Amino acid sequence: MHELAIARDLIDMTRRHVPEERLAQVEVVRLRVGSLAGVVESSLLFCFEALVRGTALDSARLEIDAIPIRARCADCQTDFELPGSLFQCPDCGGGALALLSGNELDLQEIVLADLAPEAT
């Protein structure tokens, strides 16, 4: 189950990029996951929630932006989204495709809660 390792890496990256005193203010960790990355979203969400429970990141939630598979046909130069696992150009039927998206696994952003100014 590589989702557990991915969740650990996300938490480690968050800890590296957010000062210790602000970790409790992390609201969202946003990840881009391509359809070809082989990540089971529900497993990754479960692992992330289990690992942050009882830590400074307890209130953080993981949001996953699913990235579809997009390709360009080498024969007719058409860009298109692949519907499922059929790696064939919908226009000319060609099979020589260049992958444009779908294998991403990127930490997109870490969102912190705004700190309210102190009343004087």
C-alpha positions as CSV (number, residue, x, y, z in Angstrom):
1,M,0.0,0.0,0.0
2,H,2.0,2.9,-1.3
3,E,-0.7,5.4,-0.2
4,L,0.7,5.2,3.4
5,A,4.1,6.2,2.1
6,I,2.6,9.0,0.1
7,A,0.7,10.3,3.1
8,R,3.9,10.2,5.2
9,D,5.7,12.1,2.5
10,L,3.0,14.8,2.3
11,I,3.1,15.3,6.1
12,D,7.0,15.5,6.0
13,M,6.8,18.0,3.2
14,T,4.2,20.1,5.1
15,R,6.5,20.0,8.2
16,R,9.4,21.2,6.2
17,H,7.6,24.1,4.6
18,V,5.4,25.3,7.5
19,P,7.1,26.7,10.6
20,E,6.5,24.5,13.7
21,E,4.4,27.2,15.4
22,R,2.0,27.4,12.4
23,L,1.4,23.7,11.9
24,A,-1.9,23.8,13.9
25,Q,-3.1,26.4,11.4
26,V,-2.7,24.1,8.3
27,E,-6.3,23.8,6.9
28,V,-5.7,22.1,3.6
29,V,-2.9,20.1,1.9
30,R,-3.8,20.0,-1.8
31,L,-2.4,17.3,-4.0
32,R,-2.7,16.8,-7.8
33,V,-3.0,13.1,-8.7
34,G,-3.1,11.9,-12.3
35,S,-5.3,9.0,-13.3
36,L,-2.2,6.9,-14.2
37,A,-0.4,7.5,-10.9
38,G,-2.0,4.3,-9.4
39,V,-3.2,6.1,-6.3
40,V,-6.4,4.9,-4.6
41,E,-7.9,8.2,-3.4
42,S,-10.0,6.7,-0.6
43,S,-6.9,4.9,0.8
44,L,-4.7,8.0,0.6
45,L,-7.4,10.1,2.4
46,F,-7.7,7.4,5.1
47,C,-3.9,7.2,5.6
48,F,-3.5,10.9,5.8
49,E,-6.3,11.3,8.4
50,A,-4.9,8.5,10.5
51,L,-1.4,9.9,10.5
52,V,-2.3,13.5,11.4
53,R,-4.8,12.4,14.2
54,G,-3.5,13.6,17.5
55,T,-0.7,15.7,16.0
56,A,-0.2,19.4,15.4
57,L,-1.7,18.8,11.9
58,D,-4.9,17.2,13.4
59,S,-7.2,19.8,11.8
60,A,-5.5,19.6,8.3
61,R,-7.5,17.9,5.6
62,L,-6.2,16.4,2.3
63,E,-7.8,17.6,-0.9
64,I,-7.1,15.7,-4.1
65,D,-7.4,17.2,-7.5
66,A,-7.8,14.4,-10.0
67,I,-6.0,15.0,-13.3
68,P,-7.4,13.2,-16.3
69,I,-5.3,11.4,-18.9
70,R,-4.6,13.7,-21.9
71,A,-2.6,12.8,-24.9
72,R,-1.6,14.1,-28.4
73,C,-1.7,12.0,-31.4
74,A,1.6,11.9,-33.3
75,D,-0.2,11.2,-36.6
76,C,-2.8,14.0,-36.7
77,Q,-1.6,16.2,-33.8
78,T,-5.0,16.1,-32.1
79,D,-5.1,16.7,-28.3
80,F,-7.7,14.8,-26.4
81,E,-8.7,13.2,-23.1
82,L,-8.4,9.5,-23.0
83,P,-11.6,7.8,-21.9
84,G,-10.4,4.9,-19.7
85,S,-7.7,2.6,-20.9
86,L,-8.2,2.8,-24.7
87,F,-4.9,4.4,-25.9
88,Q,-6.0,5.3,-29.4
89,C,-6.7,8.6,-31.1
90,P,-10.5,9.3,-31.4
91,D,-10.0,11.2,-34.6
92,C,-7.7,9.1,-36.8
93,G,-7.4,5.8,-34.7
94,G,-3.7,6.3,-34.4
95,G,-1.8,4.6,-31.5
96,A,1.3,6.8,-31.4
97,L,0.4,9.0,-28.5
98,A,2.4,11.5,-26.4
99,L,1.2,11.7,-22.9
100,L,0.3,15.3,-21.9
101,S,-1.1,14.7,-18.4
102,G,-2.3,11.9,-16.2
103,N,0.8,10.7,-14.3
104,E,1.1,13.7,-11.9
105,L,1.6,13.2,-8.2
106,D,2.4,16.8,-7.0
107,L,1.9,18.7,-3.8
108,Q,0.0,21.7,-5.1
109,E,-0.4,23.9,-2.1
110,I,-0.6,24.1,1.7
111,V,-3.3,26.4,2.9
112,L,-3.0,28.0,6.4
113,A,-5.8,29.7,8.4
114,D,-5.7,33.4,8.4
115,L,-4.6,34.9,11.7
116,A,-7.1,37.4,13.0
117,P,-5.5,40.6,14.1
118,E,-5.5,41.1,17.8
119,A,-8.0,43.6,19.1
120,T,-6.5,46.6,20.9
